[in-house]
């Protein structure tokens, strides 16, 4: 149990941090996750997909934390677009940072399910099947959410008149 959590704690923490946008809340989520694992005891060892179970619990705990804190302005989800980090020109770097900030705001304005699938697919690089397990929805619905989320983000970028790199 302890070895498992140590092996995956960074991944779960990053996920919680992206959802909550706050390192303190992400730490709280991690502590609550550890407690849930500890309370499961021997039952935890029997869980077939421990990572998926923990990602689901982390997501639910983070959502509870967000609701509890009544946070509505989420500038915390990493952008689905991967911008080039090789820009050598300082102006290009500033433009990239500005663009990332704007895209993050657009993603934050999307419905919760769309934000989540974009994060899991584009940032965490999970498979459709893993996303379905974490979100507790069927595979077809995952594909629909991802398609709609990408389409919505594309339209938001067009409406905001952003010029991507």
N, C-alpha and C positions, 0 to 999 in steps of 0.2 A: 504494500500500500504506500509506504513512505517513499520507496524507490520510484514508484510510478509517478507520484506527485512531483518529486524532485526532477524527474526526467522531462516532464511536460509543463512545469510551473511557468516558465517564461512564455510559452505559447498561450496558456490560459490567461496569464496576466495581460499580455498584449491585446488579447481579444476583449477582456474586461475593460481595459483602458480605452480602447477604441469606442466601445459602446458608451461608457460613462463619461469619457473626456476628462477624467479627474484621477490623478494617481492615488489619492487617498481613498476614493470610492473603489478604485480597482483593487487596492490592498484589502479593503473590507470584503469585497467579493471573494478574493482569494482565501481569506480566513474563513469565510462562511463555507466555501467549497471544501476546504480541508476538514472542517467540522462535519459536513455532510458525509464525506468519505469515511471519516473516522466512525461516525454513528452507524454507517452501513455495515462496518466490520466485515465479517465473513461473506456477507451478501455481495459486497463490492468485488471480491475475488471471483465470484461467479458471473459477473457481468461480462458478456462476450466482447462488446466494443466499449472498453473503458474510456477511451479518448472521446468518442462520440457522446457518451453519457455525460462526461465532465464538461464538454463544450455546451451541451444543452443546459446543464445545471448552471454553468457560468453565465450563459445568455439570460436565463430566467432570473438569476440573482441580480445581474446588472440592470435588467429591465425593472425589477422591483426597486432597486436603489434609485434609478432615475425617477420612477413614479413617486417614490417617497420624498425625494428632494424637489419634486415638481420642476424638473429641468425640462424646458421645452426647446431651447436653442442649442442644438447639437452641432458644434463645430468640431466633432471628435472622430468622425469616421474617416479613415484614410481614403484618399481618392482612388477611384477604380482605374484611372489612367496613370500609367507609369511614365513619368517624364524623364528625359535624359539627364543623368547626373554628371555627364561628361562635358557640360557646357563650361568652356574656359573663360568666356567673356563675362565679367561681373554683371553687365547689363542683362545678359541672357539669364544668368542665375536669378537675378531679382525678378525678371519677367516670369520665370518658371515658378518661383516661390509665390508670386502674386496670383498666377494662374491656378496653382494648387489650392491656395486659400479660397479662391472663388469657386472652384469645383467642389471643394469640401462643403462649402455653404450650400451649394446646389444639392449635393447628396443628402445633406442634413435636412433639407426641406422635403425630401421624398417620404412616402409612407414607410412605416417601420419594416414591413416585410421586404420591401424593395431595398432599403438600406442594408438590411441583414444579408440578403442574398448577394448583393454586390460585394460586401465585405468578405463573406465566406468564399465566394468564387474568385474574385479578382485579387484580393489581398492575401487571404489565407490559402488560396489556390486549392481549395477542396473540390472533390468530384461532386457531381450531381447527387450521387447516392449518399455521400457523406452529409451533404446539405439537407437532403430529405430526412435523414435520421436525426440530425441536430434540431431541425425545425419541426420535426414530427408531422411531416406532410408527405404526400406521395410524389414519386419521381416526376410525373407529368406536371404537377403543380410547380415543382422547382423550375422546370424548363420554362413554363409560362411566366413565372415571376422574374426569372433572369432575362428573358426576352423583353418583357414589359419594362423592367427596371432600366435596361440598356436603352431602350427606345425613349423612355421618359427622360433619362439623363441627357441623351442626345438632343432632345427637343429643348430641355432646359438650357443647355449650352448655346443652342441656336438663339433662343429667346433672349438670353443674357448677352448675346453678341460677343461671345468669347472667341478669341482666335487661339486654337490649340497649336502646339508645336508640331 
